[in-house]
Amino acid sequence: MDFEDWVSTEEMAAELNRDRRTLHRWRKSGLLVPARHWVRGQGERSPMLWRKSAVFKTLAANTLRLNA
């Protein structure tokens, strides 16, 4: 696993220039899925980590689909 590709919610939101709540909205809607786009620690309230490359790839594909 490439740990350099995994970032905190705050870092991912900053990379996307979006609010962190937007990431959680995308997660809850099913656009971003567990293990592929994000992971959580052991506890329910543990911090989440986001896989930058997978998130960017999915958002780019979704944008292309919406603009087609």
Stockholm file with secondary structure:
# STOCKHOLM 1.0

chainA/1-68         MDFEDWVSTEEMAAELNRDRRTLHRWRKSGLLVPARHWVRGQGERSPMLWRKSAVFKTLAANTLRLNA
#=GR chainA/1-68 SS CCGGGEEEHHHHHHHHTSCHHHHHHHHHHTSSCBTTTEEECSSTTSCEEEEHHHHHHHHHHHHHHHHC
#=GC SS_cons        CCGGGEEEHHHHHHHHTSCHHHHHHHHHHTSSCBTTTEEECSSTTSCEEEEHHHHHHHHHHHHHHHHC
//
